Amino acid sequence: MSERLMSNKKPSFPVNQRLHNYLNEYRRTIKIPIFYDDLLRFSGSVVVYDKNDEDTLWVRVYYSEFEREEIDLALKKVYTILHSDGNVETLQYLNVDAIDYCTFGNSKPFRVKIRNVLNDNFTYFYVKKADASRIYGLELEHMLSPHNLNFLVYKDTLIEEHILGIPGDIFIKEMLPNCNASEKSQIAKEFVKFNERCMIRLLGDMRSYNYVIVPTHDFDHVVYKIRAIDFDQQCYEGKLKVYRPQFFKENFTMVELVREKLQKTSVDQYKVEERSIVAKRILSYEDRITELITCMVEDEISTPENIEQLKMQIYDLTKDLKFKRSTNMGQVLKAALEFVKRNYENVNMKRLLQG
């Protein structure tokens, strides 16, 4: 199912001057001491296996002795820039434990493991090629989801902080079967809300390995949230189904869980709740979102065929002429966010008049 939904490969789109100015205004840009291409100079690699001895699709890369010293220092500086405004006093306590490279997917990221030698705590960050559509996805996630994101852009290099959580595919396979009935109902609710949020902001390709499940202990129970971790497919594909996680075969178990645990009235209620929450975030970030959408409207982040297909599919669903009149993906997304905001304001006005 999912193979037919997606294009073979999404191209990378450069960061234009308008988007660069936006990123600079909101302190998303800073000079960093290493580029993505520098990490491509590795001299060897070995496959990384998981605890079950299965190929993770990552390889651990190695560099010559001279280059490794220079690269390690640069990566530790990047870590301090990302997490502590470049405080160099902590460099002596940091160690680069591993640099992994993934050839699977579009972004081909490097994953850097940084450990604090004083207490053995460690974390990751990612080094990727700067792609405009991915940056739009990160910014929209920061503003329209419940989660803040930390990332930096310097010329053609993108640095992303690690998003904590259990990969969706692993959770579905290994942990979901052991959840109790109440937990399964709560996870089903979260999937409905996640599905709705992705569709509203046109974030595509949320197959189970592109999001994580985040469990949080709250008194005597566990609360589960779902977070996207891959923003490569922001406003690119032409099929509306690509922006609805429910249509990917990798999420079949989650869809069945929704059918099993939730009645249609509950599903509809959770969709309305999520639309209202997103509408409130749109209003909260209105000026910043307007600036970002202006960048998108003047940018090229998809193909004419995809734009035509998507705008007509959404028009058929909503009968909103703004979609039909759109000429690029920025205008399609602008129409989508305005549609959600307008419906929210109309509902509130009705309640005010009735009350």
C-alpha positions, -999 to +999 in steps of 0.1 A: +000+000+000+026+025+011+048+019-020+020+030-043+013+061-022+048+075-024+070+089-052+103+070-057+124+098-044+119+133-032+145+158-044+163+181-020+154+217-023+179+245-015+174+271+012+166+304-006+175+338+006+140+346+020+140+314+041+175+321+052+164+356+064+135+340+083+158+315+100+182+342+109+154+363+124+143+335+147+179+325+156+179+292+137+212+300+120+247+301+134+282+295+121+292+260+129+327+245+126+318+215+103+297+207+073+278+177+062+302+170+034+331+169+059+316+138+075+314+120+042+352+117+042+351+085+063+377+058+054+357+028+065+325+015+082+308-015+099+272-024+101+253-015+133+231-043+146+204-040+172+200-062+204+184-089+183+213-089+158+192-074+131+206-048+106+196-013+118+203+002+083+230+024+100+267+019+096+293+031+121+319+052+102+356+056+109+381+083+099+418+086+096+436+094+129+444+130+118+409+137+106+391+121+135+407+144+160+396+175+140+361+161+134+356+151+171+365+186+183+342+202+157+313+179+166+317+186+203+316+224+195+284+218+176+269+200+206+277+230+229+263+254+203+231+233+202+227+229+239+246+255+258+251+285+235+286+274+226+301+272+261+336+259+254+343+252+291+324+219+288+344+206+258+369+188+281+341+167+296+326+156+262+335+126+241+323+115+207+315+079+212+302+071+177+293+086+143+267+065+124+256+070+088+223+060+073+220+054+036+183+046+039+158+073+029+163+107+014+182+126+041+212+102+045+219+116+080+248+112+103+239+104+139+265+116+165+266+101+200+280+125+226+289+113+261+296+133+292+327+116+307+319+128+342+286+109+346+284+087+315+252+104+304+249+106+266+227+120+239+226+122+201+222+149+174+220+146+137+239+162+108+220+164+075+220+182+042+199+214+046+167+208+026+141+236+025+110+213+028+125+195+058+132+229+074+096+240+068+085+207+084+107+213+115+094+249+119+058+238+115+063+210+140+078+235+165+047+258+162+018+235+155+026+204+176+028+201+215+066+198+211+094+224+207+123+215+184+159+226+185+178+228+152+204+250+135+211+257+098+245+269+085+247+272+047+240+237+033+242+219+067+213+211+091+219+202+127+189+185+145+186+176+182+176+140+189+139+134+196+135+110+225+110+081+222+105+045+212+105+040+174+069+033+164+077+001+145+095-013+176+068-002+199+041-018+178+059-051+176+074-055+210+055-033+235+020-027+223+009-064+229+018-061+266-002-029+271-034-032+291-068-023+278-068+012+292-033+019+277-044+006+243-074+029+243-052+059+252-027+050+224-057+046+199-068+081+209-033+095+204-030+079+170-063+096+159-050+130+171-016+124+155-033+114+122-054+145+122-025+168+130-003+154+102-032+159+077-039+195+088-003+207+084+005+184+054+033+163+069+036+132+049+051+097+051+044+090+088+051+053+085+057+036+119+095+041+117+091+079+111+075+086+145+082+077+181+060+067+210+068+086+242+056+070+275+054+093+305+046+080+340+018+099+357+010+087+393-004+052+388-005+050+350+015+057+318+005+084+293+015+078+257+022+105+231+032+102+195+059+125+180+070+128+144+108+124+139+111+127+101+101+160+084+114+152+049+080+149+034+065+183+043+042+195+015+057+175-014+035+146-024+003+150-045-019+123-028-038+135+002-035+099+017+002+104+021-005+130+047-027+106+067-007+080+086-038+057+087-032+047+051+002+032+054+004-005+058+031-001+085+004+015+107-022-012+101-020-024+137-026+011+150-056+015+127-070-018+140-065-007+175-086+025+168-114+003+153-113-020+183-111+005+211-129+036+199-164+043+188-170+066+158-184+093+180-151+092+201-130+093+169-149+124+157-146+140+191-108+136+191-105+149+156-124+181+166-103+184+197-071+182+177-083+208+151-092+232+179-058+227+195-040+233+162-062+264+156-052+278+189-015+273+181-020+290+147-035+320+165-006+320+191+021+319+164+001+339+138+028+364+129+056+338+127+035+314+108+025+341+083+062+348+077+070+312+072+041+306+048+052+337+029+086+320+024+069+288+012+046+307-012+077+322-029+096+289-028+096+257-049+092+226-028+072+203-050+063+195-086+035+211-107+018+177-110+019+171-072+005+206-065-024+202-090-033+167-076-032+177-040-051+210-043-079+193-062-082+164-038-085+188-009-109+210-029-131+180-035-131+173+002-137+209+015-152+227-015-131+257-005-121+277-036-088+288-020-074+253-026-086+253-062-069+287-068-036+277-053-006+276-076+021+262-052+024+242-020+028+273+001-006+285-010-021+250-004-008+249+031-019+285+037-054+276+026-054+245+049-044+265+080-069+293+072-096+266+068-089+252+102-087+286+119-119+299+102-139+268+113-126+272+149-135+309+150-170+302+135-177+275+161-166+298+189-188+326+175-219+303+174-212+293+211-210+329+220-243+338+203-260+308+218-246+314+253 
